Amino acid sequence: MTELYNTAAPKKAANLSVNSDLLRKSRDLNINLSATLERALKEELSKREAAQWVEENRAAIKSYNEFVEQHGCFGDEFREF
């Protein structure tokens, strides 16, 4: 499986707008904003790439499911459950 993103890529500054109360409360609790944002972006990227993969492969998935419905799965005759 390929990496989701290059974890060794250099850091880059970015300007963001954040709800002021959320920012204040986060700072009060010493939450590392950069690390938290990176985690959130990684999760969102993973979800979206998975959804994109499903969409791109929808026809193949449908075809495979139809094949299995008609012919069963390879090795079905050996199952004991």
N, C-alpha and C positions, 0 to 999 in steps of 0.2 A: 504494500500500500504506500502511496506517495504521501509525503508530508503535507499537512494542511497549509503551512506557510513556512518561510525560512526563519527559523528561530535565531539564527546567527546574524540576521540583517541588522544594520546599525539602527539605533533609536533616532527618531526624528521628532522635533518639536511640532506641536499642533495647537491651534487656538480653538477652544471649545466654549460654548455657552451652556451653563448648568444652572438649574434652579438654585437660587442663592441660599435658601434654607437647607436644602439637601447638601450643598457644598459645606456650609457652616457645620452642620451636624456631623458630616463625614470627617472634617478636619478636627472637630472636638474629640472624635474617637480615634484619631491618628490613623485613619484609613489611607492606605497608599493608593492615591487616585490613578496613577499610571498602571500599576499592577492590576487594579480592579478593572479598569477599562480594557486592558489587554485580555484579561480572562473573559470578560463579557463579549468582546469582539470575536474572540476565538470560538466561543460557544455559538454565537450568531452565525459566523462564517461556516462552521460545521453544519448547522441546521440547514442553511440555505444551499450549501453545496450538495448535501444529501437530497434535498428536495429537487434541486436541478438535475441530479443524476437520475432520480426516479422519473422525472418528466422526460428526460432525453431517452430513457430506456423503457418507457411505458409500453410501446408496441411489442418489444421483445419479451417483456414480463407477461403481457397478456397472452402472447403466442405460447410461451412456455407453460403458463397455467392451463391453457386449453389443451395442450399436448398431454400434460399430466392428468387432467380430468378424463381424457379419452383413453390413455394408455397406462396410466399409473406411473409410479416412480421406479427408477432403476433399483433393483434389489428388493422390491416389495415382497417377492415370494420367499425371501429369507428372513423377514421380520418375525419376531416372536412376541410382539407387544401389540 
